[in-house]
Amino acid sequence: MEIIKVKDYDAMSEAACSFMVERINRIDHPVLGLATGSTPEGLYKRLIEKYKLGEVSFKNVKSFNLDEYVGLDKNDPNSYYYFMKTKLFDHVDIFMDNVRVPNGTADDLQQECQEHENAIRAAGGIDVQLLGIGANGHIGFNEPGTPFTSRTHVVDLEESTIKANSRFFNSIEEVPTQAISMGIETIMNSKEILLLVSGESKAEALAKLLNGEVTEEVPASVLKNHPKVTIIADEAAFSAAGN
């Protein structure tokens, strides 16, 4: 596990961008696992800038998103499909046929989960999986107690997660209570993982990951068992870690 400590959110985003550009340029046909939320927004902005400067191309990239809300149409401004299109895909040269975000309005959600797994397998697996971490230690939408053997599945979101995500909605009542998420085993099958952590609100979760035992009660702790993980975190995120 490589740990990179940076000053603040901007520095984290810049370091993450350098990391991703190097991988995209080095791997012939990169398969990326992508995340949403406020943590990777700075990274995506910088990737767009690098693309416009001609320093990176997404023509050969395939991408798989970690998760999607159940019940939100892909054109809903709060859907993760919409997030990815507006924050990254619309601004670079990625082919949308090479993009897969779970379909939260599928008639058969279990079948949709299986199709996500099948598509990842058909692509040869994920080369680099981008992750954030929830205040309760979740990765993707794998809440505390999720089995480490889980594959892509439908999850019931914890109250703390719903509350944290309510800032993106008009009210907490509008936040979906379920999501499709890559499972922990799915994430761990990635060849390489990049975890981004920023802010004091994530400090306790990062401390549990770094200093605690590997337990399903802290889903992110499983990353200790992966052979190739890079953590880029800012000073505020390290404030409870003791290092």
C-alpha positions as CSV (number, residue, x, y, z in Angstrom):
1,M,0.0,0.0,0.0
2,E,1.5,3.3,-1.1
3,I,0.3,6.4,0.9
4,I,0.7,9.8,-0.5
5,K,0.0,12.8,1.8
6,V,-0.8,16.1,0.2
7,K,-1.7,19.5,1.5
8,D,-5.3,19.9,0.4
9,Y,-8.1,18.9,-2.0
10,D,-6.6,20.7,-5.0
11,A,-3.2,18.9,-4.4
12,M,-5.0,15.6,-4.0
13,S,-6.9,16.1,-7.3
14,E,-3.6,17.1,-9.1
15,A,-1.8,14.1,-7.8
16,A,-4.7,11.8,-8.8
17,C,-4.7,13.3,-12.3
18,S,-1.0,12.6,-12.8
19,F,-1.6,9.1,-11.6
20,M,-4.5,8.4,-14.0
21,V,-2.9,10.1,-17.0
22,E,0.2,7.9,-16.6
23,R,-1.9,4.7,-16.4
24,I,-4.1,5.7,-19.4
25,N,-1.1,6.5,-21.5
26,R,0.8,3.4,-20.5
27,I,-1.9,0.8,-20.8
28,D,-2.9,-0.1,-24.4
29,H,-6.6,-0.4,-23.8
30,P,-7.2,0.8,-20.3
31,V,-10.3,-0.4,-18.3
32,L,-11.1,2.1,-15.6
33,G,-13.5,1.7,-12.7
34,L,-14.9,5.2,-12.0
35,A,-16.5,6.8,-9.0
36,T,-18.8,9.7,-8.4
37,G,-19.5,12.3,-5.7
38,S,-17.6,15.4,-4.7
39,T,-14.2,13.6,-4.1
40,P,-13.3,12.9,-7.7
41,E,-14.8,16.1,-9.2
42,G,-11.4,17.9,-9.1
43,L,-9.7,14.9,-10.7
44,Y,-12.2,14.9,-13.6
45,K,-11.8,18.7,-14.1
46,R,-8.1,18.2,-14.5
47,L,-8.4,15.2,-16.8
48,I,-10.5,17.3,-19.1
49,E,-7.8,20.0,-19.0
50,K,-5.2,17.4,-19.8
51,Y,-7.3,16.1,-22.7
52,K,-7.7,19.6,-24.1
53,L,-4.0,20.1,-23.9
54,G,-3.5,16.9,-25.9
55,E,-1.7,15.1,-23.0
56,V,-4.2,12.2,-22.7
57,S,-6.9,10.5,-24.9
58,F,-9.8,8.4,-23.9
59,K,-10.4,6.8,-27.3
60,N,-9.1,3.4,-26.1
61,V,-10.6,3.6,-22.6
62,K,-13.4,1.4,-21.4
63,S,-15.1,2.5,-18.1
64,F,-17.3,0.9,-15.5
65,N,-19.0,2.9,-12.8
66,L,-19.0,1.7,-9.2
67,D,-22.7,2.4,-8.6
68,E,-26.0,4.0,-9.5
69,Y,-29.1,4.9,-7.6
70,V,-32.1,2.6,-7.9
71,G,-35.1,4.4,-9.4
72,L,-33.4,7.3,-11.1
73,D,-33.5,7.6,-14.8
74,K,-30.1,8.1,-16.4
75,N,-31.2,11.6,-17.5
76,D,-32.1,12.6,-14.0
77,P,-29.6,15.3,-12.8
78,N,-29.0,13.3,-9.6
79,S,-28.2,10.1,-11.4
80,Y,-24.6,9.0,-11.6
81,Y,-24.9,8.4,-15.4
82,Y,-25.8,12.1,-15.7
83,F,-22.9,13.0,-13.3
84,M,-20.4,11.2,-15.4
85,K,-21.6,12.6,-18.7
86,T,-21.6,16.2,-17.4
87,K,-18.4,16.0,-15.3
88,L,-16.3,14.0,-17.7
89,F,-17.6,12.1,-20.7
90,D,-19.1,15.0,-22.6
91,H,-15.8,16.8,-22.5
92,V,-13.4,14.1,-23.7
93,D,-13.1,11.7,-26.6
94,I,-14.4,8.6,-24.9
95,F,-16.8,6.4,-27.0
96,M,-20.1,6.1,-25.1
97,D,-20.4,2.5,-26.3
98,N,-17.3,1.9,-24.1
99,V,-19.0,3.3,-21.0
100,R,-21.1,1.3,-18.6
101,V,-23.0,2.7,-15.6
102,P,-25.4,0.3,-13.9
103,N,-29.0,0.9,-15.0
104,G,-31.0,1.9,-11.8
105,T,-34.3,1.6,-13.7
106,A,-33.8,-1.9,-15.1
107,D,-36.9,-4.1,-14.9
108,D,-34.8,-6.9,-13.4
109,L,-32.2,-5.4,-11.1
110,Q,-30.6,-8.7,-10.3
111,Q,-30.1,-9.4,-14.0
112,E,-28.6,-5.9,-14.3
113,C,-26.1,-6.7,-11.6
114,Q,-25.1,-9.9,-13.4
115,E,-24.7,-8.0,-16.7
116,H,-22.4,-5.5,-15.0
117,E,-20.3,-8.3,-13.8
118,N,-20.3,-10.0,-17.2
119,A,-19.3,-6.9,-19.0
120,I,-16.4,-6.3,-16.6
121,R,-15.2,-9.9,-17.2
122,A,-15.6,-9.6,-20.9
123,A,-13.4,-6.4,-20.9
124,G,-10.6,-8.4,-19.2
125,G,-11.2,-6.9,-15.7
126,I,-10.5,-3.5,-14.4
127,D,-7.0,-2.1,-14.6
128,V,-7.4,0.9,-12.3
129,Q,-10.4,1.2,-9.8
130,L,-11.0,4.7,-8.5
131,L,-12.5,4.9,-5.0
132,G,-13.6,7.4,-2.4
133,I,-14.5,6.4,1.1
134,G,-17.7,7.1,3.1
135,A,-17.6,8.6,6.6
136,N,-18.8,5.1,7.8
137,G,-16.0,3.4,5.9
138,H,-18.1,2.3,2.9
139,I,-16.5,1.9,-0.6
140,G,-18.9,2.1,-3.5
141,F,-22.2,1.7,-1.7
142,N,-21.0,-1.3,0.3
143,E,-22.2,-0.4,3.7
144,P,-20.7,-1.7,7.0
145,G,-21.4,-5.4,7.3
146,T,-21.3,-6.1,3.6
147,P,-19.6,-9.5,3.0
148,F,-16.1,-9.3,1.5
149,T,-17.3,-11.9,-1.0
150,S,-20.0,-9.7,-2.4
151,R,-20.3,-9.1,-6.2
152,T,-22.3,-6.4,-7.9
153,H,-25.6,-6.2,-6.0
154,V,-28.6,-4.1,-4.9
155,V,-27.9,-2.5,-1.5
156,D,-30.1,-0.7,1.1
157,L,-28.4,2.6,1.9
158,E,-27.7,3.4,5.6
159,E,-29.3,6.5,7.1
160,S,-25.9,8.1,7.4
161,T,-25.2,7.7,3.7
162,I,-28.6,9.0,2.7
163,K,-28.1,12.0,5.0
164,A,-24.6,12.6,3.5
165,N,-25.9,12.5,-0.1
166,S,-29.0,14.6,0.6
167,R,-26.9,17.7,-0.1
168,F,-27.2,16.9,-3.8
169,F,-31.0,16.8,-3.6
170,N,-33.7,19.3,-2.8
171,S,-34.6,17.3,0.3
172,I,-33.6,14.2,2.1
173,E,-36.9,12.6,1.1
174,E,-35.8,12.7,-2.5
175,V,-32.7,10.6,-1.9
176,P,-33.1,7.0,-3.1
177,T,-32.9,4.4,-0.4
178,Q,-31.3,1.7,-2.6
179,A,-28.5,1.6,-5.1
180,I,-26.7,-0.9,-7.4
181,S,-23.1,-1.2,-6.4
182,M,-20.1,-3.2,-7.4
183,G,-19.4,-5.6,-4.6
184,I,-16.3,-5.7,-2.5
185,E,-14.9,-8.8,-4.2
186,T,-15.6,-7.1,-7.6
187,I,-13.6,-4.1,-6.5
188,M,-10.8,-6.3,-5.1
189,N,-10.5,-8.1,-8.4
190,S,-9.2,-4.9,-9.9
191,K,-5.5,-5.0,-10.9
192,E,-4.9,-1.6,-9.1
193,I,-6.8,0.6,-6.8
194,L,-6.6,4.4,-6.3
195,L,-8.3,5.7,-3.1
196,L,-8.8,9.4,-2.7
197,V,-9.6,10.9,0.7
198,S,-10.2,14.6,1.5
199,G,-11.4,16.5,4.5
200,E,-11.9,16.1,8.2
201,S,-15.3,14.4,7.7
202,K,-13.4,11.3,6.3
203,A,-10.6,11.4,8.9
204,E,-12.0,8.8,11.2
205,A,-12.8,6.4,8.4
206,L,-9.2,6.8,7.0
207,A,-7.8,6.2,10.5
208,K,-9.8,3.0,10.9
209,L,-8.5,1.8,7.5
210,L,-4.9,2.6,8.3
211,N,-4.7,1.6,12.0
212,G,-7.6,-0.8,12.6
213,E,-8.1,-4.4,11.8
214,V,-9.6,-5.8,8.6
215,T,-13.3,-6.2,9.3
216,E,-16.5,-6.1,7.4
217,E,-17.7,-3.4,9.8
218,V,-15.2,-1.1,8.0
219,P,-15.6,-2.1,4.3
220,A,-12.6,0.0,3.2
221,S,-10.3,-2.0,5.5
222,V,-10.3,-4.8,3.0
223,L,-8.0,-2.7,0.9
224,K,-5.2,-3.8,3.1
225,N,-5.5,-7.2,1.5
226,H,-5.0,-5.9,-2.1
227,P,-1.5,-6.1,-3.6
228,K,-1.5,-2.7,-5.3
229,V,-3.3,0.1,-3.6
230,T,-2.4,3.8,-3.7
231,I,-4.0,6.2,-1.2
232,I,-3.8,9.9,-1.9
233,A,-5.2,11.9,1.1
234,D,-4.9,15.5,2.3
235,E,-3.8,16.8,5.7
236,A,-7.3,17.2,7.0
237,A,-8.1,13.5,6.1
238,F,-5.0,12.4,8.0
239,S,-5.9,14.4,11.1
240,A,-7.1,11.4,13.1
241,A,-4.6,8.8,11.7
242,G,-1.7,9.8,13.9
243,N,0.8,10.0,11.0
